[in-house]
Amino acid sequence: MNIIFNDDYALMRLYVPIIMMAVLIVMVYFHRHHALKYLYLVNIFCYLAAVLSYFVLINHPVGEEFPAQWMNVIPFVWLIGIFGGYSLSFLSVGAFVVEHAKSYTWASVALRTFRVGYIVLCIIGLYFLILGILSLKSG
């Protein structure tokens, strides 16, 4: 257990997925009669697979073979689980806020704030793209 606390990457590989699973469980509760609960459940499953495979990988000695042949897929399960979990988290939280924006003011304000932030980020990205193109012509 001491290995987990000494891992520099444990925050994004273990703690954030566990916190997101708790948030997704709350979201499932609020949308328990809505079809979005299945999206949240798939997201929870991805995070659960990532966390469980992380425990196996962190306790496995480096450079040694896995004891069973089927365990060679554990790194791939972790990769699919963590990338799928993070990708679906953006979709899940976005769908949750959009669904609640129909009836709650806080969600409408959050949605408008995200839209303004997205527009500002697009303008900044366009600015850096133009700077990059201009720097190619100068050199």
Rosetta constraint file for C-alpha pairs under 8 A:
AtomPair CA 1 CA 5 HARMONIC 7.24 0.50
AtomPair CA 2 CA 6 HARMONIC 6.52 0.50
AtomPair CA 3 CA 7 HARMONIC 6.34 0.50
AtomPair CA 3 CA 58 HARMONIC 7.41 0.50
AtomPair CA 3 CA 59 HARMONIC 7.74 0.50
AtomPair CA 4 CA 10 HARMONIC 6.78 0.50
AtomPair CA 4 CA 58 HARMONIC 7.25 0.50
AtomPair CA 5 CA 10 HARMONIC 7.41 0.50
AtomPair CA 9 CA 13 HARMONIC 6.19 0.50
AtomPair CA 10 CA 14 HARMONIC 5.15 0.50
AtomPair CA 10 CA 15 HARMONIC 6.54 0.50
AtomPair CA 11 CA 15 HARMONIC 4.94 0.50
AtomPair CA 11 CA 16 HARMONIC 6.00 0.50
AtomPair CA 12 CA 16 HARMONIC 5.32 0.50
AtomPair CA 12 CA 17 HARMONIC 7.12 0.50
AtomPair CA 13 CA 17 HARMONIC 6.74 0.50
AtomPair CA 13 CA 50 HARMONIC 7.85 0.50
AtomPair CA 13 CA 51 HARMONIC 7.21 0.50
AtomPair CA 13 CA 54 HARMONIC 7.33 0.50
AtomPair CA 13 CA 82 HARMONIC 7.57 0.50
AtomPair CA 14 CA 18 HARMONIC 6.31 0.50
AtomPair CA 14 CA 51 HARMONIC 5.96 0.50
AtomPair CA 14 CA 54 HARMONIC 7.52 0.50
AtomPair CA 15 CA 19 HARMONIC 6.21 0.50
AtomPair CA 16 CA 20 HARMONIC 6.01 0.50
AtomPair CA 17 CA 21 HARMONIC 6.06 0.50
AtomPair CA 17 CA 47 HARMONIC 5.75 0.50
AtomPair CA 17 CA 48 HARMONIC 7.99 0.50
AtomPair CA 17 CA 51 HARMONIC 7.24 0.50
AtomPair CA 17 CA 85 HARMONIC 7.85 0.50
AtomPair CA 18 CA 22 HARMONIC 6.47 0.50
AtomPair CA 18 CA 47 HARMONIC 7.52 0.50
AtomPair CA 18 CA 51 HARMONIC 7.77 0.50
AtomPair CA 19 CA 23 HARMONIC 6.35 0.50
AtomPair CA 20 CA 24 HARMONIC 6.00 0.50
AtomPair CA 20 CA 89 HARMONIC 7.85 0.50
AtomPair CA 21 CA 25 HARMONIC 6.14 0.50
AtomPair CA 21 CA 44 HARMONIC 5.52 0.50
AtomPair CA 21 CA 47 HARMONIC 6.89 0.50
AtomPair CA 21 CA 48 HARMONIC 7.91 0.50
AtomPair CA 22 CA 26 HARMONIC 6.48 0.50
AtomPair CA 23 CA 27 HARMONIC 6.29 0.50
AtomPair CA 24 CA 28 HARMONIC 6.08 0.50
AtomPair CA 24 CA 40 HARMONIC 5.93 0.50
AtomPair CA 24 CA 41 HARMONIC 7.74 0.50
AtomPair CA 24 CA 43 HARMONIC 7.81 0.50
AtomPair CA 24 CA 44 HARMONIC 6.77 0.50
AtomPair CA 25 CA 29 HARMONIC 6.31 0.50
AtomPair CA 25 CA 40 HARMONIC 7.71 0.50
AtomPair CA 25 CA 44 HARMONIC 7.88 0.50
AtomPair CA 26 CA 30 HARMONIC 6.47 0.50
AtomPair CA 27 CA 31 HARMONIC 6.18 0.50
AtomPair CA 27 CA 37 HARMONIC 7.60 0.50
AtomPair CA 27 CA 40 HARMONIC 7.31 0.50
AtomPair CA 27 CA 96 HARMONIC 7.40 0.50
AtomPair CA 28 CA 32 HARMONIC 5.38 0.50
AtomPair CA 28 CA 36 HARMONIC 7.94 0.50
AtomPair CA 28 CA 37 HARMONIC 5.10 0.50
AtomPair CA 28 CA 40 HARMONIC 6.36 0.50
AtomPair CA 28 CA 41 HARMONIC 7.49 0.50
AtomPair CA 31 CA 35 HARMONIC 7.65 0.50
AtomPair CA 31 CA 36 HARMONIC 6.61 0.50
AtomPair CA 31 CA 37 HARMONIC 5.75 0.50
AtomPair CA 32 CA 37 HARMONIC 5.97 0.50
AtomPair CA 33 CA 37 HARMONIC 7.68 0.50
AtomPair CA 35 CA 39 HARMONIC 7.76 0.50
AtomPair CA 36 CA 40 HARMONIC 6.54 0.50
AtomPair CA 36 CA 95 HARMONIC 7.87 0.50
AtomPair CA 37 CA 41 HARMONIC 6.10 0.50
AtomPair CA 38 CA 42 HARMONIC 6.17 0.50
AtomPair CA 39 CA 43 HARMONIC 6.25 0.50
AtomPair CA 39 CA 88 HARMONIC 7.92 0.50
AtomPair CA 39 CA 92 HARMONIC 6.78 0.50
AtomPair CA 40 CA 44 HARMONIC 6.19 0.50
AtomPair CA 40 CA 92 HARMONIC 6.32 0.50
AtomPair CA 41 CA 45 HARMONIC 6.16 0.50
AtomPair CA 42 CA 46 HARMONIC 6.27 0.50
AtomPair CA 43 CA 47 HARMONIC 6.35 0.50
AtomPair CA 43 CA 84 HARMONIC 7.43 0.50
AtomPair CA 43 CA 85 HARMONIC 5.37 0.50
AtomPair CA 43 CA 88 HARMONIC 5.89 0.50
AtomPair CA 43 CA 89 HARMONIC 6.76 0.50
AtomPair CA 43 CA 92 HARMONIC 7.94 0.50
AtomPair CA 44 CA 48 HARMONIC 6.01 0.50
AtomPair CA 44 CA 85 HARMONIC 7.39 0.50
AtomPair CA 45 CA 49 HARMONIC 6.13 0.50
AtomPair CA 46 CA 50 HARMONIC 6.22 0.50
AtomPair CA 46 CA 80 HARMONIC 7.60 0.50
AtomPair CA 46 CA 81 HARMONIC 4.39 0.50
AtomPair CA 46 CA 82 HARMONIC 6.74 0.50
AtomPair CA 46 CA 84 HARMONIC 6.22 0.50
AtomPair CA 46 CA 85 HARMONIC 5.11 0.50
AtomPair CA 47 CA 51 HARMONIC 6.11 0.50
AtomPair CA 47 CA 81 HARMONIC 5.78 0.50
AtomPair CA 47 CA 82 HARMONIC 6.22 0.50
AtomPair CA 47 CA 85 HARMONIC 5.32 0.50
AtomPair CA 48 CA 52 HARMONIC 6.12 0.50
AtomPair CA 48 CA 81 HARMONIC 7.70 0.50
AtomPair CA 49 CA 53 HARMONIC 6.03 0.50
AtomPair CA 49 CA 77 HARMONIC 6.93 0.50
AtomPair CA 49 CA 78 HARMONIC 6.68 0.50
AtomPair CA 49 CA 81 HARMONIC 5.70 0.50
AtomPair CA 50 CA 54 HARMONIC 5.95 0.50
AtomPair CA 50 CA 77 HARMONIC 6.84 0.50
AtomPair CA 50 CA 78 HARMONIC 4.54 0.50
AtomPair CA 50 CA 79 HARMONIC 7.29 0.50
AtomPair CA 50 CA 80 HARMONIC 7.71 0.50
AtomPair CA 50 CA 81 HARMONIC 4.63 0.50
AtomPair CA 50 CA 82 HARMONIC 5.35 0.50
AtomPair CA 51 CA 55 HARMONIC 6.41 0.50
AtomPair CA 51 CA 78 HARMONIC 7.63 0.50
AtomPair CA 52 CA 56 HARMONIC 6.60 0.50
AtomPair CA 53 CA 57 HARMONIC 6.12 0.50
AtomPair CA 53 CA 74 HARMONIC 6.02 0.50
AtomPair CA 53 CA 75 HARMONIC 7.33 0.50
AtomPair CA 53 CA 77 HARMONIC 6.93 0.50
AtomPair CA 53 CA 78 HARMONIC 5.54 0.50
AtomPair CA 54 CA 58 HARMONIC 5.95 0.50
AtomPair CA 54 CA 78 HARMONIC 6.54 0.50
AtomPair CA 55 CA 59 HARMONIC 6.28 0.50
AtomPair CA 56 CA 60 HARMONIC 6.21 0.50
AtomPair CA 56 CA 74 HARMONIC 7.98 0.50
AtomPair CA 57 CA 74 HARMONIC 7.60 0.50
AtomPair CA 57 CA 75 HARMONIC 7.41 0.50
AtomPair CA 60 CA 64 HARMONIC 7.88 0.50
AtomPair CA 60 CA 66 HARMONIC 7.88 0.50
AtomPair CA 66 CA 71 HARMONIC 6.06 0.50
AtomPair CA 66 CA 72 HARMONIC 6.62 0.50
AtomPair CA 67 CA 71 HARMONIC 7.43 0.50
AtomPair CA 68 CA 72 HARMONIC 7.73 0.50
AtomPair CA 73 CA 77 HARMONIC 6.22 0.50
AtomPair CA 74 CA 78 HARMONIC 6.18 0.50
AtomPair CA 75 CA 79 HARMONIC 6.24 0.50
AtomPair CA 76 CA 80 HARMONIC 6.08 0.50
AtomPair CA 77 CA 81 HARMONIC 5.87 0.50
AtomPair CA 78 CA 82 HARMONIC 5.95 0.50
AtomPair CA 79 CA 83 HARMONIC 6.01 0.50
AtomPair CA 80 CA 84 HARMONIC 5.57 0.50
AtomPair CA 81 CA 85 HARMONIC 5.69 0.50
AtomPair CA 82 CA 86 HARMONIC 6.12 0.50
AtomPair CA 83 CA 87 HARMONIC 6.00 0.50
AtomPair CA 84 CA 88 HARMONIC 5.89 0.50
AtomPair CA 85 CA 89 HARMONIC 5.94 0.50
AtomPair CA 86 CA 90 HARMONIC 6.76 0.50
AtomPair CA 87 CA 91 HARMONIC 6.79 0.50
AtomPair CA 88 CA 92 HARMONIC 5.84 0.50
AtomPair CA 89 CA 93 HARMONIC 5.95 0.50
AtomPair CA 90 CA 94 HARMONIC 5.96 0.50
AtomPair CA 91 CA 95 HARMONIC 6.01 0.50
AtomPair CA 92 CA 96 HARMONIC 6.06 0.50
AtomPair CA 93 CA 97 HARMONIC 6.18 0.50
AtomPair CA 94 CA 98 HARMONIC 6.09 0.50
AtomPair CA 95 CA 99 HARMONIC 5.95 0.50
AtomPair CA 96 CA 100 HARMONIC 6.21 0.50
AtomPair CA 97 CA 101 HARMONIC 5.92 0.50
AtomPair CA 97 CA 107 HARMONIC 5.54 0.50
AtomPair CA 97 CA 108 HARMONIC 7.96 0.50
AtomPair CA 97 CA 110 HARMONIC 7.68 0.50
AtomPair CA 97 CA 111 HARMONIC 6.99 0.50
AtomPair CA 98 CA 102 HARMONIC 7.07 0.50
AtomPair CA 98 CA 107 HARMONIC 7.11 0.50
AtomPair CA 98 CA 108 HARMONIC 7.84 0.50
AtomPair CA 98 CA 111 HARMONIC 7.06 0.50
AtomPair CA 100 CA 104 HARMONIC 5.74 0.50
AtomPair CA 100 CA 107 HARMONIC 5.78 0.50
AtomPair CA 100 CA 108 HARMONIC 7.83 0.50
AtomPair CA 101 CA 105 HARMONIC 6.65 0.50
AtomPair CA 101 CA 106 HARMONIC 7.42 0.50
AtomPair CA 101 CA 107 HARMONIC 4.45 0.50
AtomPair CA 101 CA 108 HARMONIC 4.56 0.50
AtomPair CA 101 CA 111 HARMONIC 7.30 0.50
AtomPair CA 102 CA 108 HARMONIC 7.48 0.50
AtomPair CA 104 CA 108 HARMONIC 6.63 0.50
AtomPair CA 105 CA 109 HARMONIC 6.22 0.50
AtomPair CA 106 CA 110 HARMONIC 6.16 0.50
AtomPair CA 107 CA 111 HARMONIC 5.99 0.50
AtomPair CA 108 CA 112 HARMONIC 6.20 0.50
AtomPair CA 109 CA 113 HARMONIC 6.12 0.50
AtomPair CA 110 CA 114 HARMONIC 6.16 0.50
AtomPair CA 111 CA 115 HARMONIC 6.21 0.50
AtomPair CA 112 CA 116 HARMONIC 6.24 0.50
AtomPair CA 113 CA 117 HARMONIC 6.12 0.50
AtomPair CA 114 CA 118 HARMONIC 6.00 0.50
AtomPair CA 115 CA 119 HARMONIC 6.24 0.50
AtomPair CA 116 CA 120 HARMONIC 6.21 0.50
AtomPair CA 117 CA 121 HARMONIC 6.11 0.50
AtomPair CA 118 CA 122 HARMONIC 6.15 0.50
AtomPair CA 119 CA 123 HARMONIC 6.26 0.50
AtomPair CA 120 CA 124 HARMONIC 6.21 0.50
AtomPair CA 121 CA 125 HARMONIC 6.02 0.50
AtomPair CA 122 CA 126 HARMONIC 6.08 0.50
AtomPair CA 123 CA 127 HARMONIC 6.16 0.50
AtomPair CA 124 CA 128 HARMONIC 6.30 0.50
AtomPair CA 125 CA 129 HARMONIC 6.11 0.50
AtomPair CA 126 CA 130 HARMONIC 6.18 0.50
AtomPair CA 127 CA 131 HARMONIC 6.22 0.50
AtomPair CA 128 CA 132 HARMONIC 6.05 0.50
AtomPair CA 129 CA 133 HARMONIC 6.27 0.50
AtomPair CA 130 CA 134 HARMONIC 6.12 0.50
AtomPair CA 131 CA 135 HARMONIC 6.08 0.50
AtomPair CA 132 CA 136 HARMONIC 6.45 0.50
AtomPair CA 133 CA 137 HARMONIC 6.79 0.50
AtomPair CA 134 CA 138 HARMONIC 6.51 0.50
AtomPair CA 135 CA 139 HARMONIC 6.50 0.50
